[in-house]
């Protein structure tokens, strides 16, 4: 699909729907999860601040999976 600001919704095997997005092409990605119809930030920045490497790795791999499924070029 090429450079884009937001991915398609991605239904993960964990039963949740995720998406990645950014405000501009030169900004970092944010990952969101859908809860009760609303998109909620998954806390990637907080995982980095808290040095929660397991959560950072999980969200990073999820971002890569979504990008691969949506054919992003980053």
Residue pairs with C-beta under 8 A, 6 or more apart in sequence:
1 70
1 71
1 72
2 71
2 72
2 73
3 25
3 72
3 73
3 74
4 70
4 72
5 21
5 22
5 23
5 24
5 25
6 19
6 20
6 21
6 22
7 19
7 20
7 21
7 66
7 67
7 70
7 72
8 19
8 69
8 70
9 17
9 18
9 19
9 34
10 17
10 18
10 19
10 65
10 66
10 69
10 70
11 17
12 18
12 62
12 65
16 33
16 34
17 33
17 34
18 31
18 32
18 33
18 34
18 42
18 62
18 66
19 31
19 32
19 34
19 39
19 66
20 29
20 30
20 31
20 32
20 63
20 66
20 67
21 29
21 30
21 32
22 28
22 29
22 30
29 44
29 63
29 74
30 41
30 44
30 45
31 41
31 42
31 44
31 59
31 62
31 63
31 66
32 39
32 40
32 41
32 42
33 39
33 40
33 42
34 40
42 59
43 55
43 59
44 56
44 59
44 60
46 52
47 55
47 56
47 59
48 56
66 72
67 74
